[in-house]
Structure formats: structure tokens, C-alpha cells
Amino acid sequence: MAIVIGNVVGNWQHFAVILVIGQILSLCITSTSVISNKLAEYQNVTVPNFQSFLVYALLLVVYMPVALVRLGPRVVWENIRQRFYWYVLLAAVDVEGNYFVIKAYSYTSLLSCMLLDTWTLPCVVVLSFFMLKVRYRWTQILGVLVCLGGMGLLIKGDMDAGKNYKAVDVVKGDIFMLIGATCYALSNTLEEFIVRHRPQYETVAWLGFFGTIINGVQMGIIEHSALSNMVWTKEIVGCTIGFGLVMFVLYSLAPFLFRMSSATFYNLSIMTSDFYGLIFAKYMFHDKITPIYAGAFTMIVAGLLVYHVFPYKCPEHMARLPGFREQLPGDVEISPGMHRMVASSNSSIASSRRTSMDSSSAKSVRSVAVNAEHRDTLV
């Protein structure tokens, strides 16, 4: 018991920071849901690829110049040259996760969506176990179960309030939600792995780059006719811009939470988004907040605290996936037991072309990389 209390007291500041970040992200998810519903109301059609396109384009335009300036074009190029397939996979599963989840709400019931959306959490736990070599303590498993209990109370509150709606095609909708939730789990876990090796701004920049391409092609194929027939009112334009800006904030903050805690903690945190949705509904549609919702919110926050009794650390047993087995300039790592980013001391370029460089050029590259890494110490 004394050890548990010592862990809670000694890490309360860190827990407070990641709790606040997690709830900001949860509010972002609530906001995107409200905006998506408004868009569907204004245009009577769901165009998830169109909604997401602006998000990926913003990430590319904002963060790619930052990566090029802070790391240098040569360091950025060498990383993507050897690891591009991981960034393509990250962007692909993220794009498809957004697409299938938004489409699922058009086919299946709200109850099914809320229940199946929690499928992301066990998927993240399993993927983290095998992919990141995470070994969970019993308190973390207990925290997950407490959060799931809180989510169950939220769902019960919604059903008691009569907020469910009939499914148009329950099988199709449920399959879409399962696919989307699985894609989200893979996206979250993979992004956590990458940001533990590379700066956050570079990771998000490449997510924006490949996401813009994949999402743009898919948008042109699937949503061409819907977009051509759309009437561009000021409400639609305003909601589209609002959706893009809120998602931009979410994608910008999420990597910090992945590094400071984990993808599992992120998914536990955003369970409160339904509670915030109720607050929106109270002021927009005058819905009532019953005690069961307050209890559910308290239960989820309590589960987060229990999960963090023994804080998640970057495992000393981090898996070395293909492409990350050799360190490159710009690579970073989290020291065991520390909650800050430190520069890699043995960054090198593992390719025959780099090996054949003259010594003065190689030293110059390493010097630029190390300087960039030190600037990124708290990024």
C-alpha cells in the first residue's frame, strides 16, 4: 500500500498533465461528432473523405516545413527513404478508420456504434503487448476495467434517455464500425511507436503527406458525384472549416500523449467524450444530465488514476521493427524511468551510400542531426 501511495504522490503532476491533455482530446472528439452531425443535417449525405481531406492537408502544410527547418532536408529524407512503408501504413489505417467509423453511424444504431467503438481499446492493449512489448501491471488492467465500467454507465444513460435510433442496415453498419475501430487501434499503436523514435512534428507531417494522397484519391473515386451535387452554403463551409481545425488540434496533441503516456491511456481518456457530448446537448437541445452520467464520468477518471498508479514507461524492451533496428540521424529515445525525450548518442546512417561518404561530410551530417535532436529535447 505504501508503494502505491508513493507512486500516486510522486507522479501526480505528470498524471495531471496527461489527464488534461487527454480531456482536451476528448473534447475535440466530441466537437467533431457535433460538427459531423450538423454537416449531415445541412447536406443530407455523409462525405467522410471530404471532411478529412482538409485535416491531412493542414498537417502537411504546417508541419512539413517545421520538420525540414528543424531537422534539415537530408535527415528528413534519409528517414523516409528507409522507413516510408510504416508512414504509408499509418496514414492508410488512419484514413480508413475515419472513413468506416463515420459511415457506420449512417447504417447501424447508436447503441451498436457506442458498444463496438470500445473494440478499439482491447485491440490497442493486444497490439501494444505484441508490437511494443508492453507488459501491463495488474493495476493497469484494473484501470482499464474500471473505465469500461464507466463507459457502460454512459451507454445505459443514453439508452434510458431514449437516444438510440433504428439501424438502416445493422450488419453493414456493425462491420464498418468494427473495421474502423480496428484501424484506429493499429493507427494509435503505430503512431505511439513512431513518436518514440522520431520527433512528433515529423511524424505528423508525414501522416499529413501520405494521408492527403490516400484520402484525396479515395475522395475522388467514392465521393465525386456527392461533392459535385453539393450546394455550398455558408453553414457547410463553416462546419467543414471547423471540423478541420478541431481535428488539426487533435492530431497535433495526440502524439504528445502517446509519448508521455501511451495509446492505451489515450483511448481510456477519450471515453469521456460522450459525457461532453451530453453537455453540448444540454445547452444546444436542453437535454437533462442525470446522476448516472456524472457517475460514469467520475468512474472513467478514477479508472485513469488507477491505471496510472504505476505509470506507463517507454519499455526497455521496446520492439525493434524492421526499419527501426538501425538508428538514423534525428532518431530519439526515451530513457528508462524518465519522462522526457533525450538525443540518441549513436545516431548513424546505415546504408552503403552513407558509409562511402568522406569523413568530413559524415561528421557534418551527424553534427546537424545531434543539434536538431537537442533542440527537440522537450518537443
N, C-alpha and C positions, 0 to 999 in steps of 0.2 A: 504493500500500500504506500509506504514511504517513497518507493522508487517512482510509482505512478504519479504521486503528488509532486515530487521533484521535477518530473518531466513536464507536467502541466504548467507549473510556475515558471520553470526555466525557459519555456518556449511560448509563453503567452503572447509576447509581442509578435513573433513570427506567425502564430496562429491568427492573431487579429488582422495582420496584413493580408494573408491569403484568404481569410474569411471575407474581408471587404472586397477584394478583387473578385472572388467567386460570386458574391451577391451582385456586383456591378454587371458581371457577365450574365447572371440570371435575369437581371432587369433588361439587358439587351435582348435576350431571347424572348422575353415577354413582349417587348416593344415590337420586335419583328413579327410576332404572331398577330398582334393587334393590327399592324400595318398591312400584313398579308390578307387578313380578313376584310379590311377596308378596300384593298385593291380588288379582291374577288367581288365585293359588293358593287364597286363602281364599274368594273368591266365585264362581270359575269363570266369570267373564264380565268383559269389558273395558268400562268406562264412562268413557272419557276426558274427556267433558264434565263429568261429576260430579267427577272428580279435579281438574280445572282451575278449577271454579267458586269454590272456597274461595280459591284463589290470587288471582283477579281481585278478589274481594270484599275480601280483606285489603289489597290495593294501594289500593283505593278508600278504605277506611275509615281507613287510616294516612296516606296521602299527600295526599289532597284537603284535609283540614284544614290540613296544613302549607303547601300552596300558597296557600290562602285567607288564612292568617295572614301569611306572609312576603311575598306579592305584593299581596294585597288583592283583594277580590271583583271590583272594577271592572277591574283589569288582567287577571285570570284570564278574566273573561267576554269582554273585548274580543278576547283571543287566540283563544278557542274559537269566538267568533262568526264570525271571518273565516277560520279555518283548520280548522273542525271535520271537514271531509271527509278530511283527512290523518290525523287521530286515529282516525276510524272505519275507514279503510283499514288503519292499523297494527294496531288491535285485531282486525279481521276476519281478516287473514292470519295473525296470531299464534294466534288461536283455532283456525283451520282447520289450521295447521301442527301444533299439538299433537294435534288430533283424528286427522289422517290418519297421522301417524307412529306413534302408539300403536296404531291399528287395523292398520297394516301388519304389525306383529310377530305379529298373530293369523293372518295369511294366508300370508306368504311365509317363506322360510328366513332364518336368522340371517346367512348369507353375503350374501344379496341385500340385507338391511337394512343391513349394515355397508358394503357397496360403494356402494349407492345413496344412503346418508346423506351420503357425501362429495360428492354433487352440489351440496350447499349451498355449498361453497367456491368452485367456478368461477362459480356464479351470483352470489355476493357480489362477486367480482372484476369480473365484467362489469357488474353493476348500479352498482358504485362508479365504474367508468370512465365510464359514461354519465350516471348520476344525480348523482354528487358531483364529476364531472370530475377524478377521481384519475388521476394519471399515475405508473405504477409504475416504479421503477428495476430494473435487471437483478438486483441483489442480492435484491430483494423477490420477484421471480419465482423466483429460485433457492431462496429460503427456503421458498416455497410448495411447490416440487417436492420439497425435502428432507423436509418434513413429510408430504407424501403418500406418500413412500417409507417413512417410519416407520409410517404408518397401514397400508401394505401388509404390513409385517412383523407388525403386531398381528393382522391378519386371517389371515395364514398361520399364526401361532402358535395362534389359535383353531381353525383347520381341522385342524391337525396334532394338536391335543388332543382332537379329536372332539366339539367343542362345537356343531357345526351340527345343525340339526333339519330335518325334512322340511317342505316347504311344503304348506299345505292348498289354497290357490288362488294359485299363483305369479304369474299375470298380474294379478289383482286386487291382491295384496299389493305387487307392484312398482310398479304405477300409484299406489297410495296413498302409497308411500314417496317417489316422485318428486314428487308433488303436495305432500306435506308438506315435503320438503326445499326445494322452490322457494318455498313460503310462508315458511319460516324465513329464507331468503336475503333476500326482499323485506322481511320484518319487521325483520331486523337492519340492513339498509341504511337503511331509512326511519327507524328509531329513531336511528341514528347522525346522520342529517341533522337530525332534530328537536332532539336534545340539544345539537347545536352551535349552535342558535339559541335554545333555551329551557332553563330550569333542569331538572335531572334529575327532581326530585321532582314537578314539574308534569307532565312528560311521562308519568311512571309513573302518576300519579294519573288522567290521562285514559285511559291504557291500561286501568287497572282499571275505570273508569266504563263505557266502551263495551264492554270485554271481558266484564264482568259481564252486561250486557244481551244481547249476542250469544250468549255461551256459555249463559246461562240459558234463552233461547228455544230454542236448539238442543238443550239437555239435555231440556227438557220435551217436545220433539217426538220425538227419537230414542230417548232412554233412559228414558222414563216407565215402561214396563212392567218393564224390568230393575230399576229402582230400587224400584218398588212390591213386587216379589217378593224383594228383598234381605233377608237376615237380618242385622241389625245387631249383630254380635258385637263384643267389645272389641278384637279384633285388627283388624277392618275399620275401626273408629272410630280406633284408634291410628295405623294406616297412612295413613288419609286425612288426619288432622291433621299427621302427619309429612311427608307429601308436600307439603301446603300450605305448611308452614313453610320447608321446604328451597327450594321454588320461589320463595317470597317473598324469601329471601336472594338467589337467583339474579337475579330481576328487579330487586332493589334495587341490586346491584353492577354488573350488566352495563352500564348507562348510563355509569358512571364509566370503564369500559374503552373503550367506544365513543368517549368524548371524549378520553381520554388517549392512545388509540392508534387503533383502527379496528375496523369489523365484520369485516374480513378477519383481523386479528390475533386477534380473539375466536374465530373459527371454527377457526383454527390451534391455539389454546390448548386448546380442548375436545376435540381429537383424543386427548389423553392419558386421556380418561375410561374407555376400555376397559382401560387399564393399571390404573387404580384399581379398576375392577370386578374385575380379577383378584386384587387384594389382598383385596377383600371376600370373594371366593370362596375364597381360601386359608384364611382364618380361619373362614369360615362352613361351607364344604364341603370343606376340606382339599385344594383343588386345588394342583398344583405350579406354581411360577413358573420357567419355563425361560429360558435366556440370551437367547432371541430376543425376549422381552418387554422385558427390560432394555435390549437394543439398540434396540428400537423406541422406547422412552421417551426414551432419550438422543438418538436421531435427531430426534425431534419437537422436543425442547428446543433442539437445535442449529439446526434449521430456524427456530425462533422468533428465535434470536440473529442468524442470517444475515439474516432479514427485517428486523431492527431495526438493522442496521449503519448504514443511512441511515434514521433514524426517520420514521415517518409524521407529517406535519404537516397541520393543517387547511389544505386547499389555498387559496391566494389566489384560485383560480379556482372557488371553490365555486359550484355551480349555484344559480340563483335560481328555485326552483319557484313556480308560482302560489300566492299567499297569503303568500309569504315575500319578495316583492320590495320590500315596504314594511316598514320596521321599526316595531314596536309597543312600547309600554311593557313592560318585562320581558324584551325580547329581549337576547341576549348573543352575543358572538362570540369566536373565538379569534384573537388577534393572530398574524400570520405569524411563525414561528420561536419562539413562546413556548408553553409547556405549561401555561398557566393561563387561567382564564376572566376576561375583562375586561368592564366595563359598556359598553354601547353609548352613545355620546355624543350621538347624534342621534335618540333614540327619539321617535317621534311616532305619532299615531293618524291613519291615512289613511282617513278617512271623512267624508262631508259632515256627519254629525251631530256629530262631534267638532270639525270645523272651525268650526261655528256656535256652539260654546261660548264663553262670555265668557272673557276673557283670564285672569282670576283663577282660575277653575275649571281651565282648561287647565294653568296653572302648577302648581296643586296636584297634578293627576294626574301630571305629569312629575316633580315632586319626590318623590312617593311611589314611582314606578317606579324612579327613579335610586337612591333609598335602598335599595330592595329589591334592586336589581342589585348594589350594593356589598356588601350582606350576603352575596350569593351568590358572591362572588369565587372562593372555593375549593370551592364545592359541586358 
